[in-house]
């Protein structure tokens, strides 16, 4: 199987040992090789690399939906919104926090605002919360391009033993996803200009 390479931004971001690394170093970028066990998933509009055991479900209002564990509501999803419908990417980020915080009083989070040399911005969120006695971690990337907001969501178990693998999976799918034959995020050209850890109040 063909080997796939990605330019990965902030690969160590959100690790359990380094929640706030120095984003300006060369370590913020890495070339990683996606495991040969991953598969190419295609439908009429979507082309992406996915873990081989994932079974996507087609839903009309989502670009991608992969149920992983229905009992614990674990999933990977990609949504698309018109910017005119949500106001701005900052407004959308605030709405994400409002929705999650209303459901989970114990919510903790990190936000990283990433600015690229093409003047586009991506918000990388990690949300921590408990539900029915279990600890969860929600990875969320919000990216604005050509009047659209692309919303990547990966709900996982909060477990330090699998954090690195889960984050690499989250980023790997995000950087390989093509929608209507176009990479949503062009990993080879969207180079990092600046990245910073921010608070909700900074939005």
Residue, then its C-alpha position, 0 to 999 in steps of 0.5 A: x500500500x502506498x505510503x502517505x506522508x503529512x505535514x503535521x502541525x503541533x503534533x505534540x499539542x495537548x499531550x498529557x505532559x506538555x499542555x502548553x508547548x513552545x509552538x514556535x519551534x521546528x518541533x511544531x511541524x513533523x512529517x509522519x507516516x500513516x500506518x499501512x493498516x489505514x485504509x482509503x475511504x471514498x464516496x461521491x464527495x469524500x476521500x480520506x484515510x481512516x483507521x482500517x477498523x472504522x466504518x463510516x456511516x453516510x449522513x446527509x448533513x455531515x461530510x463524514x460520520x464514523x460511529x466508534x462506540x455507540x454505548x459511550x458515544x465515541x465518534x469522529x465527525x466532520x461538519x460544514x457550515x456557511x460563515x454567513x449562518x454562524x456570524x464568524x469563526x469566533x462566534x462558532x467557537x463560543x457556541x461550541x463552548x456554550x453547548x458543551x458547558x451547559x451539558x457538563x459542569x466540570x468542563x475543562x479545556x485548552x484552546x490554541x489559535x493557529x495562524x497560517x502564512x496564507x492568512x487563514x486561522x484554525x482553532x484547536x480545542x480540547x475539551x475534558x469532561x465526565x459523563x456517567x462516571x467516565x472521563x472523556x476528551x473531545x478534540x475539535x478543530x475549527x477551520x475557516x476557508x472560502x466562506x465555510x467553517x469546517x468542524x472536525x470533532x473526535x470524541x474519545x476516552x480521556x486516557x493518558x495511555x492512548x492520548x498520543x495515538x488518538x491525537x495523531x488519528x485526529x490530525x491524520x484524518x483531518x489532513x487527508x480529508x478531501x471534500x469535492x476533490x479538494x483538501x479541506x486543509x492543505x497540509x503541504x502549503x498551510x504553513x504555520x505563521x503563529x500559534x498561541x494558547x488562549x482563553x475563552x475570554x480572548x475570543 
